[in-house]
Amino acid sequence: MPNAAPVYYRFMTGPRFAAIAHDLRERIALGEYSQLSHLESEAELGARYAVSRPTVRRALELLRDEGIVESRPGAGWFVTGAAYHQRLALGTFRHAPSAMRDAGGDVARTVVDFAFRPAPTAIASLLGLARHDSVLAAQSVRTVDGEFLDVAHEWVPAAFAGGISRDTAADPGIWATLGRSGRHVATVHQTITAGLASAADAELLHTSPGVPLLLVRRVASDADGIPLALSDHRYLAHRFALEVEFHSGPAAAAVDPPGLRAVPPLEEKLS
């Protein structure tokens, strides 16, 4: 993926090819290749992950053995085992209020990365941008009462991000800041899947690599269907459960993906 910011595995505890295969597996599960079934070239993937082509090839061969990708001579690598995405025609539903704030928790967001960069190919496609158009890319970590909850990666087209600063990305947040600047979210397309914490996730969430995560991707659009923002949330799975409550009211833009509620610590369940 030319010009994309490389993903470094500096704190990797296992083989590099396994961590790369893990990341690609998640990207496929989140639907990045539903319309782009042709993977990036080995050279592009090597540049993205800052590794050699033999390392990339080992990662791809691992995914091939799992039936997720296949190699076509002279054409490259293709997705064969993308996740199935079932569309639910159950009407509209409202977003649940933030369970953490409803419970009186002290929610804090720390922005750990904030910069304008060329959009990675898959992100550009989801946001309706040309390849390598500029986007605001931000990464943040949230805690409730000092306990780590999630890591979020967010992308906003540069044309809409002029009013967003590092401070407003932390509070009130990127989506709320877009609304204050007149960019109102009308619809949200949400994809939910499962994953495991990478070494980078584990460092930010103060946990161990390999712990289960709930992965939630949200693409927000305005009333004209123009994509405004994309966010990837990586929640510690033991801290959240999904509840979906359907109503006839309109969808709204909330801080948290709809249907998420906090799960009490085990000691509270047993008390």
Secondary structure, 3 states (H helix, E strand, C coil): CCCCCCCCCCCCCCCHHHHHHHHHHHHHHCCCCCCCCECCCHHHHHHHHCCCHHHHHHHHHHHHHCCCEEEECCCEEEECCCCCCCCCCCCCCCCCCCHHHHCCCCEEEEEEEEEEEECCHHHHHHCCCCCCCEEEEEEEEEEECCEEEEEEEEEEEHHHCCCCCHHHHHCCCHHHHHHHCCCCCCEEEEEEEEEECCHHHHHHHCCCCCCEEEEEEEEEECCCCCEEEEEEEEEEHHHEEECCCCCCCCCCCCCCCCCEEECCCHHHHHC
